[in-house]
Amino acid sequence: MTSSRLPTILIALAVVLLIVYSSIFVVNAREQAIVLRFGQIRAVKTEPGLYFKLPFAFMDADRVQYIQDQELRFDLDNIRVQVSGGKFYEVDAFVVYRITDARKFRETVSGDRDAAESRLRTRLDASLRRVYGLRGFEAALSNERASMMTEVRDDLHRDAESLGLNIEDVRIRRTDLTQEVSQQTYDRMKAERLAEAELIRARGNEEGQRRRAIADRQVVEIVADAQKDSEVLRGQGEAERNGIFADASSRDPSFYEFYRSLAAYRTALASGGKTLVLPPNQSEFFKYFDSSVGSAPAAGAPALAAPSPAK
C-alpha cells in the first residue's frame, strides 16, 4: 500500500512546489515590480525583497511586470536646427531619465520604454529647435550652454511627469555645421584671412618705404656733412699750404722760384714720347739748366752743369 501511494505523494508534492514557486517573485535593487491581476494593477513593489502573489499567471490571475529602477538614457542624433542668424546646424543630444512612478508608467504606455522614449524624442526635437532658434550658434559654445540645457530639461519635465518619468539631465553631444554652411563658413574665413594678409602686407610695404625714406635722407645728410667737413678741411689745408709757400717765398724768393721751376720741369717732362730741341741759353723756361744763370751753388755743392739738348 505504501508503494502504491508514493506516486500520489510525489505528484502532490510537485503540485505544491509548483504553486509555491508560482506564488513567489523577487525584486532586486535595480527593479520595480507591478503586480497585475486580470490586467489591472494590484500592487507596485519598489523595495527589493521577496514577495508573494496568486499563482498560475498563465490563467491571468496574478502577473508580475518588472520596471527598471535606475537611470536610463536615450539618444537623439542628427537633429537639423536653425539658429537666430538663419543658418542650420546638426545637433546630437541625449536624455537621462528615471522611472519614478511605475503605476503611471504602466497606465500611460503599458510599461513600454520604447513608446515612452518615442514620445520624449518628439518633445526633445521641438524643444531643441526652439531653444537654438532663439540664440546664435556661438551660444552653444559659450557659458550659456548650461542654461540652454536646463531650459530643454524644463520643457521635457511636464511630458515626462505625465509618463511617470523624471528627467535627470539633458546634454548636447555634438553641434556641427551642416555641409553647405560649413563650406560657406570656410569660404568666409578664407576671405577674411586673405584680406587680413593683404592689410598686413600693405602695412609692411608702407613701413618699409617709410624706413627706406628715412635711411635715404640720413645718407644724404651724412654725405652732405662729410662733404662739408672735407671742403672745410681742404680749404684749411690749402690755406695752410699757401701760408707755408708764402712764408717760404718771402724768406728766399730765388730758391722759391727755383723750386717752382723744378716742379714745372717734372710736370712738362714726366711723360715720354716728347722731343725738345731748344738751346738752353735761349729759353727762359730752361734757364736753370745753365749754371751761369741763377744763383751760384752753395759752397761744397757741385755746380749744375748744363745738360745736352733734350732729344
C-alpha positions as CSV (number, residue, x, y, z in Angstrom):
1,M,0.0,0.0,0.0
2,T,2.8,2.3,0.8
3,S,4.4,1.8,-2.6
4,S,1.1,2.5,-4.3
5,R,0.8,5.9,-2.5
6,L,4.3,7.0,-3.4
7,P,3.4,8.4,-6.9
8,T,0.5,10.2,-5.5
9,I,2.5,11.8,-2.8
10,L,5.2,12.8,-5.3
11,I,2.6,14.3,-7.6
12,A,1.0,16.2,-4.7
13,L,4.4,17.5,-3.6
14,A,5.2,18.6,-7.1
15,V,1.9,20.5,-7.4
16,V,2.6,22.2,-4.0
17,L,6.1,23.2,-5.1
18,L,4.7,24.5,-8.4
19,I,2.1,26.5,-6.5
20,V,4.7,27.9,-4.1
21,Y,7.1,28.7,-7.0
22,S,4.3,30.5,-8.9
23,S,3.4,32.5,-5.8
24,I,6.8,33.9,-5.2
25,F,8.6,36.7,-7.0
26,V,11.8,38.6,-6.3
27,V,12.5,42.3,-6.8
28,N,16.2,43.3,-6.9
29,A,17.7,46.7,-6.1
30,R,17.5,47.9,-9.8
31,E,13.9,47.0,-10.4
32,Q,10.3,47.8,-9.5
33,A,7.5,45.2,-9.8
34,I,3.9,45.8,-10.8
35,V,1.5,43.0,-9.8
36,L,-1.3,42.7,-12.3
37,R,-4.5,40.8,-11.6
38,F,-6.7,40.2,-14.6
39,G,-5.0,43.1,-16.4
40,Q,-5.5,45.6,-13.5
41,I,-2.7,46.9,-11.3
42,R,-2.9,45.1,-8.0
43,A,0.2,46.4,-6.3
44,V,3.5,48.1,-7.0
45,K,6.7,46.9,-5.3
46,T,9.5,49.4,-5.2
47,E,11.6,48.0,-2.4
48,P,13.9,45.0,-3.1
49,G,12.9,41.7,-1.5
50,L,10.8,38.5,-1.7
51,Y,7.1,38.9,-2.4
52,F,4.0,36.7,-2.8
53,K,1.2,36.7,-5.3
54,L,-1.6,34.5,-6.5
55,P,-0.2,31.5,-8.5
56,F,-0.9,30.5,-12.1
57,A,0.0,33.6,-14.0
58,F,-0.9,31.7,-17.2
59,M,-4.5,32.0,-16.1
60,D,-4.0,35.8,-15.8
61,A,-4.6,35.6,-12.1
62,D,-1.6,37.5,-10.9
63,R,1.2,38.5,-13.3
64,V,4.3,40.5,-12.5
65,Q,5.8,43.2,-14.8
66,Y,9.3,44.3,-13.9
67,I,10.2,48.0,-14.4
68,Q,13.8,49.2,-14.3
69,D,14.6,51.4,-11.3
70,Q,17.8,53.1,-12.5
71,E,18.9,55.9,-14.6
72,L,18.1,55.3,-18.3
73,R,19.3,57.0,-21.4
74,F,18.2,57.6,-25.0
75,D,19.9,59.5,-27.8
76,L,18.6,61.8,-30.5
77,D,21.0,62.1,-33.4
78,N,21.4,64.4,-36.4
79,I,18.8,67.0,-35.5
80,R,18.8,69.8,-38.0
81,V,18.2,73.1,-36.1
82,Q,18.1,76.7,-37.3
83,V,19.7,79.4,-35.2
84,S,18.6,83.0,-35.0
85,G,21.0,84.0,-37.8
86,G,19.2,81.8,-40.2
87,K,21.9,79.1,-40.6
88,F,21.3,75.4,-40.0
89,Y,23.4,73.1,-37.7
90,E,23.3,69.4,-36.9
91,V,22.9,68.6,-33.2
92,D,23.3,65.3,-31.3
93,A,21.7,65.1,-27.9
94,F,20.8,62.6,-25.2
95,V,18.5,62.5,-22.2
96,V,19.0,60.7,-18.9
97,Y,15.7,59.8,-17.1
98,R,14.4,57.6,-14.4
99,I,11.0,55.8,-14.0
100,T,9.7,57.3,-10.7
101,D,6.0,56.4,-10.9
102,A,5.7,52.8,-12.1
103,R,1.9,52.8,-11.8
104,K,1.5,55.9,-14.1
105,F,4.2,54.4,-16.4
106,R,2.1,51.3,-16.8
107,E,-1.2,53.2,-17.3
108,T,0.1,55.5,-20.0
109,V,2.4,53.4,-22.1
110,S,1.7,49.9,-20.7
111,G,5.3,49.9,-19.3
112,D,6.8,50.1,-22.7
113,R,10.1,52.0,-22.7
114,D,10.2,52.4,-26.5
115,A,6.8,54.0,-26.5
116,A,7.8,56.4,-23.8
117,E,11.1,57.4,-25.4
118,S,9.3,57.9,-28.7
119,R,7.1,60.5,-27.1
120,L,10.0,62.2,-25.4
121,R,12.0,62.3,-28.6
122,T,9.3,64.2,-30.3
123,R,9.2,66.7,-27.5
124,L,13.0,66.9,-27.3
125,D,13.3,67.6,-31.0
126,A,10.8,70.5,-30.7
127,S,12.4,71.9,-27.6
128,L,15.9,71.9,-29.1
129,R,14.7,73.7,-32.2
130,R,13.0,76.3,-30.1
131,V,16.0,76.9,-27.8
132,Y,18.5,77.1,-30.7
133,G,16.2,79.3,-32.7
134,L,16.2,82.0,-30.0
135,R,20.0,82.1,-30.0
136,G,23.0,82.3,-32.2
137,F,25.4,79.4,-32.8
138,E,28.0,80.9,-30.5
139,A,25.7,80.4,-27.5
140,A,26.1,76.6,-27.7
141,L,29.8,77.0,-27.4
142,S,29.8,79.5,-24.5
143,N,28.8,79.5,-20.9
144,E,25.2,79.9,-22.0
145,R,25.2,76.2,-23.0
146,A,24.3,75.1,-19.4
147,S,21.3,77.4,-19.3
148,M,20.1,76.1,-22.7
149,M,20.2,72.5,-21.5
150,T,18.3,73.5,-18.3
151,E,15.7,75.1,-20.5
152,V,15.3,72.0,-22.6
153,R,15.1,69.8,-19.5
154,D,12.3,72.0,-18.1
155,D,10.4,71.8,-21.4
156,L,10.6,68.0,-21.1
157,H,9.6,67.8,-17.5
158,R,5.9,68.1,-17.9
159,D,5.6,65.5,-20.6
160,A,7.9,63.2,-18.7
161,E,5.9,63.6,-15.5
162,S,2.8,62.6,-17.3
163,L,4.5,59.3,-18.3
164,G,5.7,58.6,-14.7
165,L,9.3,59.7,-15.6
166,N,11.7,62.2,-14.2
167,I,14.2,63.9,-16.5
168,E,17.6,63.8,-14.7
169,D,19.7,65.5,-17.3
170,V,19.8,66.7,-20.9
171,R,23.2,67.0,-22.7
172,I,24.4,68.1,-26.2
173,R,27.0,65.7,-27.6
174,R,27.7,67.5,-30.8
175,T,26.9,70.7,-32.6
176,D,28.3,70.9,-36.1
177,L,27.8,73.0,-39.2
178,T,25.9,71.4,-42.0
179,Q,27.8,70.7,-45.2
180,E,26.7,73.8,-47.0
181,V,27.0,76.1,-44.1
182,S,30.5,74.6,-43.3
183,Q,31.6,75.4,-46.9
184,Q,30.2,79.0,-46.6
185,T,31.9,79.5,-43.3
186,Y,35.2,78.1,-44.7
187,D,35.0,80.5,-47.7
188,R,34.2,83.4,-45.4
189,M,37.1,82.6,-43.1
190,K,39.4,82.2,-46.0
191,A,38.3,85.6,-47.4
192,E,38.8,87.3,-44.0
193,R,42.3,85.8,-43.7
194,L,43.3,86.9,-47.2
195,A,42.1,90.4,-46.5
196,E,44.0,90.4,-43.2
197,A,47.1,89.2,-45.0
198,E,46.8,91.9,-47.7
199,L,46.3,94.5,-44.9
200,I,49.4,93.3,-43.1
201,R,51.4,93.2,-46.4
202,A,50.3,96.8,-47.2
203,R,51.3,98.0,-43.8
204,G,54.6,96.2,-44.2
205,N,55.2,97.9,-47.5
206,E,54.3,101.3,-46.1
207,E,56.6,100.8,-43.1
208,G,59.4,99.6,-45.5
209,Q,59.0,102.7,-47.7
210,R,59.0,104.9,-44.6
211,R,62.2,103.4,-43.3
212,R,63.9,103.5,-46.7
213,A,63.0,107.2,-47.0
214,I,64.4,107.8,-43.5
215,A,67.6,105.9,-44.4
216,D,68.0,107.7,-47.8
217,R,67.5,111.1,-46.0
218,Q,70.1,110.1,-43.4
219,V,72.5,109.0,-46.2
220,V,72.1,112.4,-47.9
221,E,72.6,114.2,-44.7
222,I,75.7,112.2,-43.8
223,V,77.2,112.6,-47.2
224,A,76.5,116.3,-47.2
225,D,78.0,116.7,-43.7
226,A,81.1,114.7,-44.8
227,Q,81.5,116.8,-48.0
228,K,81.1,120.0,-46.0
229,D,83.7,118.8,-43.5
230,S,86.0,117.7,-46.3
231,E,85.7,121.1,-48.0
232,V,86.4,122.9,-44.8
233,L,89.4,120.7,-44.2
234,R,90.6,121.1,-47.8
235,G,90.3,124.8,-47.5
236,Q,92.1,124.8,-44.2
237,G,94.9,122.7,-45.8
238,E,95.0,124.9,-48.9
239,A,95.3,127.9,-46.7
240,E,98.0,126.3,-44.6
241,R,99.9,125.2,-47.7
242,N,99.6,128.6,-49.2
243,G,100.8,130.2,-46.0
244,I,103.8,127.8,-46.0
245,F,104.6,128.7,-49.6
246,A,104.1,132.4,-48.9
247,D,106.4,132.2,-45.9
248,A,109.0,130.1,-47.9
249,S,108.9,132.6,-50.9
250,S,109.3,135.6,-48.6
251,R,112.3,134.1,-46.9
252,D,114.2,133.2,-50.2
253,P,112.4,134.3,-53.4
254,S,115.2,133.0,-55.7
255,F,115.0,129.5,-54.1
256,Y,111.2,129.5,-54.3
257,E,111.5,130.4,-58.0
258,F,114.0,127.6,-58.5
259,Y,111.7,125.1,-56.7
260,R,108.7,126.1,-58.8
261,S,110.7,125.7,-62.0
262,L,111.7,122.2,-61.0
263,A,108.1,121.4,-60.3
264,A,107.3,122.7,-63.8
265,Y,110.1,120.6,-65.3
266,R,108.7,117.5,-63.6
267,T,105.2,118.1,-65.0
268,A,106.4,119.0,-68.5
269,L,109.0,116.3,-69.0
270,A,107.3,113.5,-66.9
271,S,105.6,111.8,-69.8
272,G,107.6,110.1,-72.6
273,G,107.4,110.5,-76.3
274,K,108.5,114.2,-76.3
275,T,111.5,115.6,-78.1
276,L,112.5,119.3,-77.5
277,V,115.3,120.9,-79.5
278,L,115.9,124.2,-77.8
279,P,119.1,125.9,-76.9
280,P,119.0,126.2,-73.1
281,N,120.5,129.6,-73.1
282,Q,117.8,130.9,-75.4
283,S,114.8,129.9,-73.4
284,E,113.5,131.4,-70.2
285,F,111.9,128.1,-69.2
286,F,115.2,126.2,-69.3
287,K,117.3,128.9,-67.7
288,Y,118.2,126.8,-64.7
289,F,119.8,124.2,-67.0
290,D,122.6,126.8,-67.5
291,S,124.8,127.0,-64.4
292,S,125.7,130.6,-65.3
293,V,122.2,131.7,-64.9
294,G,120.6,132.0,-61.5
295,S,122.2,131.9,-58.1
296,A,125.6,130.4,-57.5
297,P,125.6,127.0,-56.0
298,A,126.2,126.7,-52.3
299,A,129.7,126.0,-51.0
300,G,130.8,122.5,-51.4
301,A,127.9,121.7,-53.7
302,P,128.7,120.7,-57.3
303,A,127.7,123.2,-60.0
304,L,124.6,122.4,-62.0
305,A,126.1,121.6,-65.5
306,A,124.0,122.4,-68.5
307,P,122.9,119.2,-70.0
308,S,122.9,118.4,-73.6
309,P,119.9,119.4,-75.5
310,A,116.9,117.2,-74.9
311,K,116.1,114.8,-77.6
